[in-house]
């Protein structure tokens, strides 16, 4: 009975450490990019919101029409910022990476 407990504790420990390392690997694969996009109206903003989330690797997208910003969280093993930029430009917008805030 004691041996069974030891085995169960060892298995539980291995599962817990594996979950922690798996979560770290997922977090390391995500990045965020902010683009300045020439969105002039609500329809422009909706066009971006409707199309870009379906691009491969996109996890989250937020827009700020007033500041003309599009923030995208994406999986680095699925896409990169150049592909995302081209996807926005394909919709008919000009797009450049926003300067980093300090």
DAFENFEN-V955047 format. One record per backbone hydrogen bond with DSSP energy under -0.5 kcal/mol. NH is the residue of the N-H (numbers start at 1). CO is the residue of the C=O. E is the energy in kcal/mol with one decimal. If there is no record, write none. Layout:
nh: {NH NH}
co: {CO CO}
e: {E E}
//
This chain:
nh: {5 6 7 8 9 10 11 12 13 14 15 16 17 18 19 20 21 22 23 24 25 26 27 28 29 29 30 31 33 35 36 37 37 38 39 40 45 46 47 48 49 50 51 52 54 55 58 59 60 62 64 68 69 70 71 72 72 73 74 74 75 76 76 78 79 84 85 86 87 88 89 90 91 91 92 93 96 98}
co: {1 2 3 4 5 6 7 8 9 10 11 12 13 14 15 16 17 18 19 20 21 22 23 24 25 26 27 74 72 70 96 35 68 94 37 38 41 42 43 44 45 46 47 48 51 52 55 73 73 71 69 64 64 35 62 33 70 60 31 72 57 29 74 75 75 80 81 82 83 84 85 86 87 88 89 88 36 34}
e: {-1.8 -2.1 -2.3 -2.6 -2.6 -2.3 -2.5 -2.5 -2.4 -2.3 -2.4 -2.3 -2.4 -2.1 -2.1 -1.8 -2.2 -2.3 -2.1 -1.9 -2.0 -2.0 -2.3 -2.0 -0.8 -0.8 -1.1 -2.5 -2.4 -2.9 -3.5 -0.6 -2.4 -1.4 -2.6 -0.6 -2.0 -2.5 -2.0 -1.9 -2.6 -2.2 -1.6 -2.2 -1.3 -2.2 -1.7 -3.2 -1.8 -2.5 -2.6 -1.1 -2.1 -2.4 -3.0 -3.0 -0.5 -2.6 -2.7 -0.5 -2.4 -4.5 -0.6 -1.7 -1.8 -1.9 -2.4 -2.4 -2.0 -1.9 -2.5 -2.1 -0.6 -1.0 -1.9 -1.1 -1.7 -3.1}
//
